[in-house]
């Protein structure tokens, strides 16, 4: 049964109202309700008058009732404040005081009354689905409307402005009409969503109010578990003890009895599968959990000696800098400089203008964006925006820096620059905690923590971890390619660098002599479908295409062709024009010079609807593409937009979901945002497949995915290619290029500088370095013997005993 919190405890009513101003989430809700209420009120000040100058027919008057049933006391404050804001546009005066009070009760009484009307109560949530809910809603609406009308009517009469018998009935009539007519559909739309995301007043009040005990002690890897470095130091920048957390919407904890410490200047890498609790632990470091994220919290997290529970999040910003995995949510300004100045403007004590500018220049130079001071962040590449968010955190000079997968959107040059920045920060005494899915930063860390199912299952030196490929597999991580090449050979310690691999090969008298079959890419990738090999004409033809954002030239005279059934990788550092080129191919952007022809159609003269039937683009972040309430609606949207019949839509949805390995059963009710990122990525692919395009463009399809999710995603993409789809993949992962791509286009500075197979591209070390990319370790290792190999399997098939 749904009962308002006011009915569930003995707290005084004024305590509920006062508590709104002690919780940031409720303050934000109050502000949003006030803004929405005022925004709808204001246009009707000159709208349909009932009593000119006093009462108009206002649809906004349904807002206080609906908001009250969802958000409790926050709606009372929001309705009162919103009404005063509305009065500022034409009728502000002494009567506005009574308008505030009347609307305050209009937004408070429904919350108090629902479930508290004796035999009139339905005993059900505040929706209008059954006749009992309809009766209860009607009674609540009448009482709240009458209270609002009575207070305002009495006050206006007391001021000598208008008789009560004229004004009060008019207000009551307006409130009842709008409340009864617009309230039920609004509740029907909002309540399920508010309930799903645990945003009702009761949920917010209860979040963090209880604790739990972990069901079992942490599991450890007994043979290799070592607790090294800072655990026993007398002073730690961060000290976490017995931390457990369960999201309000989950049935089991995501963190279980986690304990660890970080010393000043230490860099620790947090590893684990998706869903192991890495991001949750990051959010706990600066108090986002438990202050702003509903759930059950226990244990302690201290930063610089302060318990994160004791201070609101804004007070902890100077101690902890946090960069989200979804870094775009942290961008607020319209220029790069403004992004960095924003946090500095709220420092206490304030900084001088000169010091602020010095910090901005220093932070931008640290991460290589010194030439982008006045750019709009939304015109920058994903990797550049990620570095910008890092700069906006570094500009505050926090003693603890928490990075949630900071290298996920960086090119190899950007990752190398990140390593340099982190090394400099360590030398300055800044402590770094970062999560990762790959081995990019492991070798440079002081310590590794591995999370699995919310528990720390391994701690130790990164070198120890990297030399045990089976251990990495056990915890869902990808072993280093070079260690896999020598796994099973009697080499003692497995190599973790190219130099070590050469030394081990010499010690074992091994050479690389690949047979012809290893160098035949058809064995690695499979044959292209015969029906496609016979098609001589290119499917896509790019002729001298250029593109310019305002005064910045992003692409310059790019020309190439794509054959049907090809698997093409677009390579280049951040900002080289890869994502822009992808959007030119599917018609989201039009070239400023040159032309692009897709299946015989010039994109500049073809509608988006026609192009969507031929080319589908899967965004780097699936959350930028998904918008529907259910998986079925999301996948069906494109087919509906194309005018397909209901039967055809059903067929296409079933085909698309089957193609990406997702079940059709249950998709009518499943919320896509309740799924993990890898599954949301598949839904985004399915929504594109429903248009049955010939070409699929994937923009960084494995960003943020763990090893298992990456394998599943790439297996799906390969299967789609083998079914006849032409694949264009943007990626910074040279391993994926080596394993899956038939052909590479290399962009640098907006120009195309190379077109060839992965083996041809990686064989040209000077070309790769000029484009600020990195040759895979396996390819670099094999080049000592005059060959460019691409995969572990190729190296193992080519290792032979050398001459005595």
N, C-alpha and C positions, 0 to 999 in steps of 0.2 A: 504494500500500500504506500502511496505517496503522501507524506505529511510534511508541511513546511518545517524547517528547523525551529522556528519560533514555537511550534506546537510540540516539539520533541524534547525540550529541556525547560528548565525553570528560570532561565535568564530573563531579565527585565527587557521590555521592548526597546528601551532607550540604549541598552547595551548592544543590541543588534545594530541599531542605527549608528552608534559611535564606532563600532568595530569596522565599519566600511572604510573609515579613514585611517585604519591601521594596517590595511592589507593592500599592497600595490595592485594586485589583480582586480580587487573590487573598486579601487580608485579608477583604474583604466575602464572598467565596465561602466562606472558612473559617468565618466567623461564621454564615452561612446553613446550611451543612451541619451545624454543631454544634447550631444551634437546631432544625432539622428532626429530626435524630437523637434529640436529647433529648426533643422534644415527642412522638415516637412511642414512645420507651422508657418514659417516666414512667407512662403509664396501665397498662402491663403489669407494673409492679413489684408490683402487687396483682392480677395477672391469672392466667395459667395456669402454675403453678409446675412446673418439672422437678425442681429441688432447692430447696425453700423457703428464701428468704433469700439464695440464690446465683444461681440460673439460672431464668429463666422463658421460656416460648415467646414470643419477641419478633419481630413482623414487621419491626421497625426494623433488624434485623441484615442486611437486604438493602441498606440505605443505604450502608454503607462500601464495599462491592464496586462498586456502580453508580457512586457518586460518584468512586471511585478511577479507574475507566476513563474518566471524563469530565474530571475536574478534577485528577488527579495528586496531587502533594504536599499541595495544599489539603485534599483529602479525608482524608489521614492526620491532619493537625492537627485537622480538624473532627470526625472520628470519636473521637479521644482526648478532646478537650475535651467533646464531647457526652455521652460515657459518664460523665465525672465529674459533669457537670450532672445527669444522670439519677440518679447515686448520691446526690446531695444530697437526694433525695426518698425516703430510707428506708434506704440501705445504705452511706452514706459512712463510710469507715474506712481503715485501712492498706492493705487489699486494693485500694482504688481506685487506688493507684499502679500496681499491676500491670494493673488494668483499663484504665488510660490507655495503658500501653505495648502491651498486647495489641491493643486497638482501633486504636492508632496503626499497627501493622503490618498489621492487618486492612484498613485504608484505604490502605496504601501499596503492599503487595506486588502487587495486581492491576495497578496502573499499571506497575510495574517488569517484571512477567512477560509481559504481553500483547505478542505479537510477538517474544518472546525465548525461546521454548521449543523452538527447533530444528525438527525435523520435525513436532512437534505443533502448531506455529504455523499458523494459517490464512492469514496474509498479508492479512487483511481487517479492516475496522473492528470495534470491540468490540460486535457485535450477535450475536444467536443466530438466524440465518436459515438457514445451511447446516449440514451435519453436521460440517464441519471447525471452523466457529465454535463449534458446540455442544461438541465435544470440547475445544477450547482453553478455552472458558469453564468447563467442568467441572473441568479440571485446575487452572486459576487459582483457582477457588472452593475446591477441596479444599486446596491448599497454603496459601492465606490463612487459611482456617478452622482448619486444623491449627496454624498459627503462633500465631494468636490464642488458641486453646484451650490450647496448650502453655505459653505465657507466663503466662497467668492461672492455669492449674492448678498450675504449678510455684510461682508466687509465693504462692498461697493455702496450699499445703502447707507451704512454708517458714515461713509465719506461724503454722503449727500449727492452721489453721482447718478444713481439709477435705483428705482424701487426694486426690492427683493422679489416681488411677485412677477415682475417682468423678466429680470435677468436670470434668476435661478432656474425657472422652467426651460429657458432657451439653452442654457449650458447643459442641463440634464438631458434634454432632447438630443443635443449634438453628441454628448458622450455615449448615450445609449445606442443611437443609430450606428455610430462608427464602431463602438465596442462590439456590438452584436453582429454587425455586417462584416467587418474586416478582421476582428480578433480571432475567430475560429480558424480561418485558413492560415493566418500568420502563425498561430500556435502549431497547427499541423505541419507547417513547413519547418519551423525553427526547433521545436521541442526534440525531435529525434537527433538532430545534429548537436544541439547543446548537451543532450544526455550522452551521446557517443563520446564527445570530447571532454566530458566531466566538467562542464562549465556552469552547471546550476549552482545557486547559492549554497545549497546543502553540501554539494561536492567540494566546493572551495573551502567552506568552513571546516569540513571534516578532514581535508587533506593534511597530512603530516601530524594528525592528532593522536595517532596510535603507533605502536611498534610491534615487531614480531621477532621471534628467535629463529635463526637458520635451522633448517630441518636436519642438517648434517654438517660435520666439520669440513673445512676445505680439503679437496683432494690434491695430492702432490705427486710429482713424478719422482719417486723415491731414489732412483738411481742417479739422478742428475740435479736434484733440488739443492740449491746452494743459496743461502741468504747472505749476500755480500754487500759491502760498502755501508750505507748510511743508517742502517736500522738501529744501531746502538749508539749513534752520536748524541751528544748532550743537547745539541740544538739542531732543529730541522726547519727548513722553510715550510715544508708541508708534512703533517703527521696525521695519518688516517688510521683509525683504530675501530675494528669491528663494524665497519660500515655495511649496512644492508639497506636495500631500497626495493620497493615494489610499486610499479605504476598503478594508479587507481583503476585503470582499465584492464589490468592484467590479473591473471589468477595465481601467479607465482612470482617470487622476487627475481629481479634482474641482476642484483648484486647480493652476495651472501658473505657476510663476515669478512670483508676485505680489510687487510691491514698492511701498511707499508709507510715508509718515510722517504723524503727527498732532502738531500743536503744542499747547502748553498753552492751554486755553480755546477751542480750535477745535471747530466742529461740522461733521462730514462725513456726508453721506448716501450710503449704498451702495445702488445700484440694480441691477436685473437680473431676468431671467426666473427662474421656479422652476427649481431645479437648476443655476443658474449658479455656485453656491458661496458665496453670501452667508452663510448660517447656518454653514457650515463655517469660514469666515474668522472669524466671531464666536467660535466655540468655541476657535479657536486663540489668541484674545487672552488668555484666562485659563488656558491650559494643559490644558483638557479634551481638546484634541488637542495633543500625542499621548499624554498620560498615561493617559487613561481610554477613549479611542476607538481600537480596533484599526485599524491601517493603516500605510502607508508615508509617512514624513515627511522632508522635507528643507528647507533654508533656515533662516532665523532670524526669531524674533518677540521683540522686546525691549519691555518695558513698564517705564517708570521706570528704564531702564538695565539691568534684569535680564532675562536670557534665560528665556523661559517654560519651556524644557526643564529648567532647572536646579533649579527649586523645585516641590514637589508642589502640587496645585491649592489645597489649603486654605491654604497660605501666601500665595497670590496673591489671596485674597479681599479683603484690605485695599487692594490696588492696582487691582483691576479689578472693577467691578460688572457682572454680566451678567444680563439679563432675556431668558428664552427666548421664542421664538414660541409654544410650548405652555407658557404661564406656569403653568398649573395644577399642573404637575409640581414647581414650586418651593414650593408651599404645604405647610407641615408642622404648623402649630399649629391649635388649635380656637377661637382668638379673634384678632381683628385686632391687639390689643396684644401678644399672645404671639408672633405672626408677626414683629413688629418687634424684640421683645426677644431672640428666639432667636439671631440672629447676634451681638448685642452681648454675650451671655453668654460668648462664646468669644474675646473680644478679649484680646490680649496686648500691652501690659499691660492689666489689667482696668479698666473704667470704674466710677465710683461709681454708686449707685442713682439719685442726683439727676440726674447727667449722662445716664444711660440714659433716664430719663423725659423729660428735655428733648429728647433726640434723637427719641424716639418722637412727641412732640407736634408737633415742628417738621416731621418727615417727613410725618405725616398731614395737617397743614395745607397743606403744599406741593401735595399732589395731591387735596385736597378730600374727605378721608375722616375729618375730625376728629370727626364725629358718629357714627362707626362703631366706636369703640374696643373695645367689648366684644361686637361681633357675631361670629357664627360665619362664617368666610369662605365656607362651602358654602351659606349662605343668601343670598349676594350675587350680583348679576348678573355676567356674564362680564366686562364692562367694569370693574366695580368691583373684581373680583378681579385684573384686570391692573394696575390702578392700585395695588392693595395690594402686589403683587410689586415694583413700581417703588419703593414706599416702603420695603420691606424691604431693597432694595439701597441706596437713598439714605441710609438711616439709618446706614450704615457710612462715609459720606463718602469714597468712593474718588476718586482723581484722574482715573480713566478710567471712563466709563460706556458700556457696550456694550448697545444695545437692538435686539433682533431683531423688527422690525415692531411697535413699541410702540403704534401707532395702530390696529391691526387690529380691536380690539374696543371702541374708544372711540366715543362719540357725538360729534357736532360740538362740543358744549360741552366734552367731555372732551379732544378734540384741541386746542381753543383753549387749554385749561388746560395741556395738555402743552407747547404752544409757549411759554407763559409760564414754566413750570417750567424748560424747557431754556434759555431766554434768561437766567433768573436763575442757573442753574448755570454758564453761560458767563461771566457777569460775575464769578462767584466763582472762575474759573480752572479749572473742571472741563472736561475734554475729553470730547466726546460723539461716538461712532460709532454710527450707526443704519442699519438696513436698512429699505427701504420698497418697496411696489409701486405707490404712487400719488404724486401731487404735493403731498400735504398739508403736508409739512415742507420742500419744496425751496426755497421762496422765502426761508426763514429760515436756510438753511445757508450756511456759508462756502465749501463745496466739494462737488462731486459726483464720485463714482467709479462707473463702470458696469462691471459684470462680465458676461462672456458666455463660456460654456463654460470657466469657471475662469480666465479671463484678464482683466486690466483693459484694456478697449477704449476707454475715454474718461475723461478727467479735465478738470475745468474749473469755471468759475463756474456756479451753477445758472441764472442768468438767461440765459446763452448757450444752455444746454441747452434750457430751456423755450421759447425763441423759435424753435426748429427742430423742428417737429412730425414731419417725415420722419425726422430723426435719432432721435427717441424711438421711432418705429415700427420703425426698423431694429433696435433693441435690445430689442424686445418690450415696450415701455412705452406707456401710453396718453397721447397728447398732451393738452394743455389744451384744453378745449372752445372757449374763446374764440379761441385761435390758429387752430383748425380753421375757425371761422366766417369768418375773414378770409384764410385761406390761398388763394392764387391771385389776390388783389386787390393792386393796386399801393399798398401801405401802408408800404413800408420795413420797419421793425421790427414784427413781429407783436405784438399786445397780449397781455399776460399778466395783466391785471387788468381789472375792470369799468370803472374810471375811464379806463384807457388805451383800452379798446374804444370808449367814448363819444367820446373825443378823435379816434380814427382815423375813426369814422363821420362826425363833424363835418367833418374835413379832406377826406373824400371826398364830402361832401354826400349821405350815405346816411340813409335812414329805414327803419323797420320798418312794413310795411303788410301783414300776413298775409292771404292769401285765405281764404275760408270753408273750403276743403278742408284747410288747415293746422290749423285749430282743430277739425276733426272727428276725434275720437279713434279712430273706427272705422278710419280710414285708417292711423293710427299703430299700432294694436294688432291690427287684423283683426276680422272679425265673430265674435261669439260663436256657437257651433254652434246651428243652428236648433232642434234637438231640445231644447236647454237653454233657449232663449229662451221657449219655450212653457210651461215649468214655472213656475207662479206661486208655489208654496209654497216658503218658504226651506228650504235644506238644513240649516242650523244656525241655531238660535235661542238667543240668550243673554239671559236675563231677570234683571236686577238681581243679577248675580253678584258676590260679594265673596270674597276669600281672605285669610287671615291666617296668617303664620308666627309661632307662639307669641304674642308681644305686639306684633308688627309687622304692621300692615294694609298689604298689598301691592296689592290691588285693591278698589275700593269702588263697588258698585252699577253695574256695567258692563252695558249693554244694547245689542244690535245683532243684525242678521240677515245671513246670507250666502246669496246665491242660487247655484243650481247653475251651474257654469262661470265663476264670478267669478275675478278675479285681484286679490287683496286684499293690500295692504301694511300691516303693523303698524308704526307709527312712534312714536318717543318716546326720550327720553334713557335712559342706563343706569339701571336700577332703577325704571323707570316701570311695570313689570309685564308687559312684552311676552312674555317667555319663560314666565312664570307663566300667563298667559292661554292660550298655546299648549298647555301641559300640562293645563290645565283642559278644553280643547276635545277632547283625545284620551283623557281619562280617567285620565292619570297622577296628576292631583290632582283632588280633589273640592271644589266651592265650599263655603265655610263658611256662606254665605247665598246665596239665589237658586237658579237652576237653569239647566242647559244641556241643550238638546235637539238631538240629532244624528240626522237622518233619522227623526224621530218617536220616538227612544229617549232617555229621560232618562239622562244619564251616571251619575248616582248610583245608578241601579237596573239598570245594564247591565254585563255582564262585560267585562273588558279584551279578551277574545278576540273578542267581538262588535263592540266599538268598533274594533278593529284592522282589521276587514274594511271599515270605512267611512272611517276617518281614519288616515293614516300620518304620523308625525313624523320628520323627518330632523334629527338633532342638529347643532349648530353645529360640533362637533369630531367628524369621522367615527370617530376612534379610540376615542371613548366608546361607539360603537355597534357596531363591528366586533369580533368575537371568534373567529371560526372559523379553521381552518387553511388553507382554500382558498376561492377566490372562489365556487365552486359551492356549497360547504357553507354559506357565509354567506348567499347569496341564497335557498337552499332552506330555511333554518331556519324561517322564518315559515310557509311552506306546510306543512312537516312538523308544526309545532306546531298547525296548524289541522286535522290529520288527513287531509290529502289523500293520494291514492294515489301510488305511485311514478311512474306515467305522468303524472298531473296535476302532480306536482312538477316533473318534467322540462319539461313544457310551460310552466309558469309561470316557471321559471328562464330558459328560452330567450327568452320574451316580455320579461321584465324586463331582461335584459342587452341585448337588441336595442333596447329603448326608451331606454336610456341610452347607446347607441352603443358598447358593449363587446362583444368577440367571445366567443362561447360556447366556441369551440375553445380548449383549453388551460386552461379555468377549473377543471377537476378537480384540477389540479396547481399552480395559481398561488397563491402566498401573497399575500393582500391587503395585508399590511404591507410587502411589497417594492415597492409601487407608490407613485407620487407622490400628494400630498394630493388633487389634483383628481380623480385616478382613484379614490382611496379614497372620495371624496365621491360619485362616481357609483355605486360599489358599495353604499354606504349607501342611496342612492336606490333602486337595484334591489332591495335586500332588503325595502324597504317596498313597492315596486310588486308584489312577488310575492303580497301579500295582496289585490291588486286593489282598493285603496281608492278611494273617490270623491273624497276630499279629501286633498291633500298639503300638509303644513305644513313650511316650510323655515326653520330658525332660522339666520340669517346664512349663506346658502349660499355666499357668495364670499369669506369671511374667509380670508386667507392665500393666495388664488389670484392668479396673475399675470394680465395682460391677456388673453392667449390662453385660459387656463383659465377665466377669468370669462366670456368670450364664449361658450365652449362650454357652460358650465354654464347660463347664462341662455337660450341657444338651446334647450337640452334642456327647461328648465322651460317655456318658451313653447310648445314643441311638445306637451308633455304637457297644457298648458292647452287648446290648440287641438284636442286629441284628446278633450276633454270632462272632464278632471280639474279640480276646483276647487282653486285655489292660494291659500294663505295664506303670505306671505313676511315674515319679520322682517328688517329691514335698517337700517343707518345710512347707506347710500349713497343720497343723494338722486338721483344720476344714474340708478341702477337703477330707482328709483321712477318717475322721469320717463319712462324709456324703456319700461318693461314693465307697470306696474300700471294697472288700470282704476279702482281705488278705494283710498282710504287711510283707516285709522282712526288717529287721533292720541291717544296716551295721555300723561298728565302727572300725576305724583303719585298714580298708581293709578286715576285717573279718565279717562274718555273725554271729550275736549274738542272733537273734530271728527270728522266723517264726510263725505267727499266725494271728488271726482276729484283726481288730482295737480294739475291746473291750478287747481282751486278752492282747494286747500290752499295751494299756493305763492303764489297771488295775495294771500293774507292775511298780509302781512309781520309784523304785530303778533302774530298767532296763532303763527306759526312761531317767532318770537323768544321768546314766552312759554313755549314748550315746549322751549327751549334747543336748537333745531335751526337749520340754515342753509339759506337759499334757494340753489339752484344758481345759479352765476354767469350762466348763459344766461338763466334766468328773471329775475334781477335786472337784467341788461343790457336785456332786452326791455321791462321795466316802465316804462322812461323814455318809451316811446311808447304806454303804456296797454294793453299786451298782456302776457300771461304765456306765453311760449314754453318748450318743454321740451327740445328736442333741437337738435343742430347742423343737421340737415336742415331743421327748421322755420325756423330763423333764416336759412339760406341761401335758402330759398324765399320769404322775406319781405323781404329787403334790396332796396330800390329806390332809384333816384335821387330826391333831394328836390327841392322847388321851387327854381328859380334864385335 
